Each structure stands twice: as structure tokens, then as C-alpha cells.
Amino acid sequence: MAEYKKNNRWYIDYYLPNGKRKREVVTIQGVDPAQINRQDAKKALSIRKAEMAQGKFQIESTKKQIRFEQLVKEYLKWADENHKSPKRDYIACKHLLREFSANKINDISLWHIEKYKSKRKADNRKPETINRELSILRRMYNLAIEWKLITISPIKGMKLLKAEKFNPRVIKDWEFKKLYESAIEHFKPILLCAYMTGMRRGEIAKLKWVNVDLKGKYIHVVETKNNESRSIPIAEQLLFALKGLKDKSESENVFNTQEGKPYTNESYWNKAWITTLRISGIDKCRFHDLRHTFTSRLIVDEKEDYATVMALTGHKDISMLLRYSHTREEAKKIAITKISSIFSNHNE
């Protein structure tokens, strides 16, 4: 083990625990390489010796680290290839870059993460939004390990913020009528479609006329979350609405705004939903609750078997359906009443 100077740079020469020889240029953060001397090199060599003796030596610390912005660039390439809609990845990375672009990937610590949380809170961002960004950051570092850019994640043990749990709810008939009456004309068929088919928001937004069989009375859902298509019978009320749209439509998309723009644009969709909800005056709910209502009614009210429900909703796992079976408090009360009636009859 030794230190030496070459081309005006100081190096240390030592052997790794596996017996391989390692030569490493001496660097000190914030110090001009020209100002580094032999004493600095000796100190760097002593540090390496101590790390190996204590079992704390990490080979990646001796490699040239990539910058965080390079990791983001590689991650977004991966997201483009592996995510159906990487829009959220791009949005999250924009905020992460704003905070960490000047860092190298090993320089980011849990302390930096806490600072990031505080800044995003100060921006009035909801815990759910911050957690989504942090989850993408965690995924980024897990991929960095897979790609052998690092061996250990410097943010291991990162904790997400406590977020308010938003429980889905069943929308009552009168509530849906209020929603429907409060919606603008071009949004009404969308509400009807969600309420009578249980289709996901993205499936409705991407629905094209080529996949709607008005004669056979079927909607063929092709672009799905789990990449498996399914067919849903069209109820009479929805069929009437779809025929009305078809007669006036000049677009390949089934659902469009009054200006003829597809509802695949989230800003159009969000504005229409928020306005509808506000005018209706009903308690807070999400658009996804329409799908939840559809599924819950099939299971609890109509007593449909799970296989039929899964074929209609596109759920892949039966465990996902089990949560719908306990959403109706009234159904539970009726069940308990039936049990108690046994004793009433016995006393008579």
C-alpha cells in the first residue's frame, strides 16, 4: 500500500479484501485537486485501511459516481418502456430534479429526504402527492442497484408521510341522479357509462367507436389496466345515450368535450368532475366511487357470483373483490336481524 503522484494528481495504491489491486485518485470535496498534497493522500489511504479492517469498505465509493440527473434520465427511459402512462413519472422527476440535480446519487441521504418532505409541504402539496414522488425515487434507487450503479441504496429506510385514508363509498341512487342532473351535457354520458358498466376512468376516456357494438349491445374494453380485454353488455339507458352521441360524432373517440376534444386530457376531465360534484351538493366522493358502487351492488344487492363480477369489472384477483362485500352497512344490519329472529321465534 502506498501513495504516489502522477500528472500532478495524487493517487493511493492498495489491495481490496478479495486480493485485487486498486488504484484510486485522491479527491476532497470542495478542494482544488492542485491543492491536494502527500499528507492528504496518506490520510485517504489510512481511511481505506480502516474501512477494510472494520468491514465498512464499499467498492462503489471508489468508483466515479454518476449524477442524479443521469439516473433520472435512465429511469425515464425505463418508465417509457415499462409504464403504460409514464406521465406521473415525468411530473415527479421534475420536482425531484429541482431538489437533487446538483447531487451525485450516493450523496443523497435520509437527511436530504426529510428536507425534501419539508419543502414540498411548504408548497402545500398533499401527503399523497409527496409519497408518490418518494415512491418513484425509491424505485429509481432499486433499479440503480439492479443496474449495478450502486450496491446499497443510500435512502434505505426512507419513511413515507402519514396520509389520510380515503375509503371508497357506495353512491346512492338519489346522489347519482343529482350528479347526473348537475353535469354538463357532454359529461352526462360519461357518468352513465361509469355507473352502468363499472369501467375505469382511463378505460372510459380511451373508448373508441370501433369497440362499441350498438347493434349487439356490447362495449368491448380493449385498453385495460391488466392488458386483458373484456366485453360488457350495454343497458338500455346507456344504449340510448350512446346512439345519440354516435349520430353527432365526428371523432374516433366516444367521449369528447363540447369543443370536440377527447376527455383523455386530464384537465378537461377533472374540471368537469369537480364542477359536477360542486353543483350537485352531495358529500365528497371520487369518480372511482362509481365503479365501486357498480361492483358493490352486483355482489351485495344482486348476489352475483364472483366469476361473473370479475368478468364484468376486469378484476384479476378475487381478494380485490372481497373488500366490496363489507361496504353496505344496511346489508350487515339485515343479516344480524335474521340471526336474532331465530331466538325470537324460539321464545314464541
N, C-alpha and C positions, 0 to 999 in steps of 0.2 A: 504494500500500500504506500502510495506516495502522491505528492502534488508536483505539478510541473507547469511551465509557461510555454505557450505556443501561439505564434501570431498575435502577440500582445493580449492573449487571454489565458487565464489560469484554469487548470484542469485538475481533477483528482482521479487517481487510478486505484481501483480496489477490486476485490473478488466478491461476487454475490454468494449467498448461502448455498446455492446449487453448484458452486465451483466455477461459474462463468466469470470471465474478466469484464469489468465495466469501467469505461472512461466517461467522465461527466464534466461538462463545463460548469464552472462556479458562477452562480448568479445571485445577486442580492436585490430584492425588490426595492425599487426607487434609487438604486445606486448605479452610476455610470460604470460600465464594465472596465473602462480605463482606470478607474479609481480603486478597483479590487486588487489587493496585494497578497503576498505569500501567507501572511498571518490569517487573512480571510479564508484562503484555500485550506490551511491547516485546520481551522475551526470547522469548515464544511466537512472535511474528511473525518474529524473526530465525531461529528454528529452522525455521519453514516455508520461509523463503527459502533456507536452507542445504540443506534436503531436496530442494527443486526443482532447485537448482543441481547437486547431486550425483546427481540421478536416483533418489533414495530416497523420494520423496514417494508416500504411499499414501492414496488418497481415503477408504478405509474408516476410516482413523484419525481422520478429521474427522467421521464420522457418529456418531450415537448408537448405541452398541453394545448388543446385546441380551445378557441374562444367560444363563449356561449352562443354567440350569433351563428357560428358554424354548426353547432349542434342543432339549433333551431332550424337551420336550412335543411339539414339532413332529415330531421324529424318531419318537416312539412312535405318533403318528397315521399317519405314513408306514409304519411297521412293521405296524400293524394292517391296512392296506390291501394291503401287498405281501408279507408273510410269512404262510405257512400257519399257523405256530405261533410267535407272537412272544414266547413265554414267556421264552426266553433273553434277548431284548432287554430285557424289563422287569427281569429279575434283574440283568443287567449295569448297566443305568441306575441301579438303586437304589444300587449301590456307587459308581458314577461321581458321582452327585449328592452322596453323603456327603462326597466329597473336593472337588468343584469347584462346588457350588451357589452359593457366595459370589462366584464369579468371573464376569467378562464373557468372552464367547467368544474375544476376541483376547488376553486376559490369560494364558491357559493356554499354557505354553511346554514345551519338551522337558525343562527342569529340573523342572517340575511333574510331568511324566510319570514321571521317574526316582523322584521322591518317592513317587508312587502305587505304582510297582512294589515299592518297599521296604516300604511299609505293607501291601500285600496279601501279600507274602512273610511278613511278621511275623504275619499272620493265618493262616499255614500253608496258604495257597492254592497249588495246583499251578500250574506254569508254563502248562499248557494252559488253565486257568481264567482266569488273568491275561491271556494272549494273546487269549482270546475277548473279554474285556471291552475290551481295547485295540483290537481289530479293529472292534468296534462303534463305539468312539469315533472311529476313523479314518473309518469310513463316514459317521458323523454330520457330520464336517467336510467331507467330499467333497460331501455333499448341501447343506451350507451354502453351498458355492461355487456349486453348480447353482442354488440358490435366490437367489443374488446377495446373500447376507447378508455374505459376505466375498469377497475376490478371491484371497487366498493363505491356505493353511492354516498356522496358527502351529505345528502339530505335524508339519509336513512333515519327513521324515527319521526319524520315530519308528521305533525298532527293537523287535521283539518279543523275548521271552526264549527262550533255547535250551530246547527241550522234548525229553524222551525220546521217541524214535520207537517207537511200539508197532506192530510188524509183525503183520499178521493171520496166523493159523496154521490148518492143517487139523486138525480134531479126529478122532482115530482112533475106530474102531468101539467098542473097549473103553472109551474115555473117554466116549463118548456114553452107553453103557449105564450107566456109573457115575453120570453126570449124571441120567439118567432115573430110576434107582433111588433117587437121593438127594432128588429133588424131591417137594414136597407134591402130593397128588392133583390139585388144580386147576391146577397148573403143568405137569404132565406132558404134557397135550395141546398146550400151547404149545411145549414143546421139540420134540415130534414134528412139529408143523406147520413149525417153522423148519428142522428137519433134512431134511424130505421135500419142502419146497416152495421153500426159499431166500427166503421172504418177509422183508421188512424188519421190524424190531421195530414200527415205527409202523403198518405195514400189518396186522400180526397183531393188535395191540391194538385197531384200529378195525374189524376184520372183523365184519360183521353177518350174521345168518342169511339175510337176503333175498338175499345174494350167494353163498350156499353151495348148490350143486345136488347134493344127496346121491344123487338118482336118476341123474342124468347123470354123477356123479362128477367135478365141476369146482368149483374155487373161482374166483370172478370178483373180481379185485382192482380195486376202483374208486378208492379214495383212495390215490393213489400219489405218489411224490416228484416225478415228471416230468409229472404230470397226464394220463398215458396209461394207460388200463385194460388189463388182460391177464387171460387165463384159464389156470389151472394144473390139470392132471389130478390127482385125489386117489388116492394109493397106498392099497392095501388096509388096511394097519395104521392109517393116519390116518383112513380112512373109518370103521373100526370105532370109533375113539375119538370121532369127531365125532357119530356116531349115538348113542353113549352120552350125550354132552353134550346133544344135541338132546332126547332123551327126558325129561331132567330140567330143561331150561332154561325159565325164565320171562322171560328178557331178550331184547332185540333183538340184544345183543352176544353173539358166540360164546363169548368167553373172559371168565370172571368169577372173582372170589375166592370163597372158601368162604362169605363173608358176602354174596355176590351183587353185589359192587361191581365195575365193569368195570376191567380191567387198563390202561385208558387213564391211570389215576393212576400217575405215575412212582414214587411212594414204594412202592406195593404191588409193582410190577414189580421194582424194584431190590432190595427186601428179599427177594423170592422167589428172584431170581437169585443174589444174594450168598450166601444161606443154602445154596442148592443146590450152588454151587461149593465152599463151605467143607466141607460134609459129604462131597462126592464125593472130595475129596483130590487131584484132578487138578491139573496145572500151570495157572498163571494163564491165563485166556482171557476173551474178551468174548462177549457174546451174539451180536454181529455175526459172530463166527467160525463160527457155524452156517451162516449164509448163504454165507460164504467157502468153507466145506467143500463145501456143495452145488454151488456154481459150479465149484470146482476139480475135483471128481470128474467132473462132466459133461465138462469139457474134457480133463483129463489121463487119467483112467481109462477113461471111456466113449467118448472121441474124438468127442464130438458136435460138429457144425458150429456155428460162432459164431451163425448166424442163429437156430437152434433154442434155443441157450442164452439169447440176448438176449430171445427171445420169452417164455421162462420166468421170467427174472430181472428183466426190465424195464430192463436196461442200454440206454442210448441210444447210447453211443459204443463202438465196437469196441476202442478203445485202453484202455478201462477193463477189458476182459476179458483183455488181453494180460498183465497182472500176475499173473493166476491160472495162467498156463501155466508159471511158474517156481517154483511153491510146493512141488512134490513132488521132494525131493532123490533119492528112490529111483528115480523115473522118469528122472531125468537120468543116474544111475549105470547103469541098464539100457541107455539109449541109447548111452552111451560103450562099454559092454561089447560091444554089437552091432558097433560100428565096429571095435573092436580084434580081434574074431573074424575079420575079413577077413584080417588078417595071419597069424593062427594057422592058418587053412585053407590059406593060400598056402605056409606053411613045411612043411606036411604033404605 
